[in-house]
Amino acid sequence: MLIVSVILSYLIGSISSSTLLGRWIAKIDIREHGSGNAGATNTLRVLGWRLAIIVLLADVLKGMVAICLAWNLGHGGAWTTYLSGLAVIVGHNWPIFFGFRGGKGVATTIGVLLLTMPVPAVLAGVLAIVLVLVTRIVSVGALTFTILTPIFLILLEHHRTGALVFAIVIALLSIYQHRQNLVRLMNGRENRIFSK
């Protein structure tokens, strides 16, 4: 059932709420506006906070649904869970239903990590939120969250080797997806939320 779970998780991830809401409500392709990213932050900039919250919650829920599905199909097996978690994030980033142009997977990653390693994810999430509030730079918070989660996992649950590998792969994927943000951060040109 591992393959079935991974495929279904990828397809769940490929349901892009940002792209769909943009088409249904604003009659636009969200990926052609703002940062070009199909995610909650770009939805906030282009379509406003109400739709951004819907997108954020929907994308977090995708990650949770995929993990719950993996738990059921894989009978709680670790690798079914981890591979399905990666699959739903990959689906969000490269959705088959939308020409493989999606988002950066942060909200979906939140949903995945909250269920698979809740304590490290919450601790990393709190620090990430604080940094976003201070800097008003979402990418700083996103990278903080994904990078600190495996670090907290080592500090709190060092015996979970499979989980650590899983968390590190997710962190590396997030860094790759934010590579342009990192360049802008180094050059002092990264966009801030609520800035004109």
N, C-alpha and C positions, 0 to 999 in steps of 0.2 A: 504493500500500500504506500510505500515511500514515494514511488514515482507518481502515483495518482495525487497524493497530497501536495507534492511539489508543483505539479502542473496546475492543479486547482488554485493553489496559492498564487502562482504567477498570474493566472487569469483574474483573480480577485484584485491583485495589485494593479492590473492593467486598466481597471475601471477608474478613470481620472475624473474625480469630482470637479476639479477646477475647470477642466476643459468642457465638461458637460454643462456646468452652470453658466459658463461664459456663453456657450452656444444657445442654451435654452432661454436665459434671462436677458443677456445683453446683446445677443446675436453677433458675438465676436469670437474669434479664436484667441483665447487668453495668451497663447504662446506667441502671438504676433504683437503683443503690447507689453509695456513695462520692461521687465527683465527678460521676458520670453520664457519664463519658468512656469510650469503648470503646478503651482503649489499655493499654500495659504498666504505667504508673504506677498507674492505678486498679485494675488487676488485682492488683498488688502489695498494695495497701491492702485489697482485698476478698477475694482468693482466695489470697494468699501468694506467696512469691518463686519457687517452682518453676514455677507456671503463668505468672507474670509473665515469667520468662526465655523460656519457650516462645513467649509472645505477642510479646516483643521480637524474637526471632530470626525468627519467622514474618513479622512486619511488615517487618523489614529485607529479608528474602528476597523479599517481594513487589516491592519497589522494584527489586531486582537483576534479577529475572525479567523485569519489564516492560522494562528497559533492554536486556537481552540479546535479548528478542523484537524490540524496535525496531531493534537493530543488524542482525538477520537479515532482517526484513521490509523495512527501509528501506535495506539494503545500506550501513550506516554513515552514512547521511545525517544531518546535524546536526539539522535541524528535526523529522524523524521521531523522533529520540532525545529532543529537548527536550520536544516536545508529548506524547509518550508518558510521559515522566517526570512531567510535570504531571498527566497523566490518571490515573496510578496513585495519586498523592497525593490528588487530588480524589476518586477512588473510595474511598479509605480514609476521608476526611473525610465524604463524603456517599454512602454505599453504597446502590446501588439495591436490593440484596437485603435490606436491613434498614431500610427506611423513611427512607433518607437521613439516618440518625443514626449517626454513626461517631465517630472519634477526632480527634486534632489533627494527625496525619500525621507526627509527628517521626521515628519509627522507619523508616517508609517513605521519608521524605526522606533519612535516613541512607543507606539502600540505594541510592537514586537518585544521590546526590552522590558516594558512594564510587566509583562506576563512571564517572561523567561528568567529575568533577574531583577525583581522589583526593588529590592533595597539599594543595590548599586545604581540602578536607573533613577530612582527618586533622589538620591543624594546628588548625583551628577546633574539631574534636572533642576534642582533647587539652585545650585551654583550657576547653571546656565541662565536661568531666569533672572537672577540678580545681575549677571553681566549684561544681558539684553536691556534691562531697565536702566543700567548705568551708562552703557555705551550707545544704546538705541541701534545696535547693529545685530541683526538676526543671525548672520552667518557666524559671528563670534559665539553666540549661544549654542548654535547647532553643533559646531565643532567641539566646543567645550563638553557638551553632553555626550557625544559619541566617543570622544577620546578619554574622558574621565570615567565612563562606565566600566571599561575593562580594568582600569587602575583601581577603582573601588572594589571590583570583583576580586582582584588579587589580594587586596587588604582584608576583605571580609570573608571570602569563600575561595581561598587559594587552591583547594582540593579539586575544584571543578574544571579539569583541563579542557574538556570539550566545550564548555560554556565560555571559557577564556578565549579559545581559538575563534569561536563564533563571534564574540564581542570585538575582537581585534580585527577580524575580516570586515565587520560592519563599520568600524572606525576608519579603516583604510578606504573602504568604498565611499564613505562620507567625505574624506579628505579629497579623493579623486573628483567627486561631484562638485566640490567647492574650490577646485583649483583656481578658477578665475577670480573667485572671491578672495582667495589668499593673495593673489597678485595685487588686487586692488587694496587690500588691507596693508600690504607692505608699502604700497605707494601712497597710502593715505587717501584713497579715492573711493572707498567702499560706501555704498548707499546706506543711509540711516532711515529707520521707519519714522513716519510723521514729519519728515523733512520735505521741503518743497523742491 
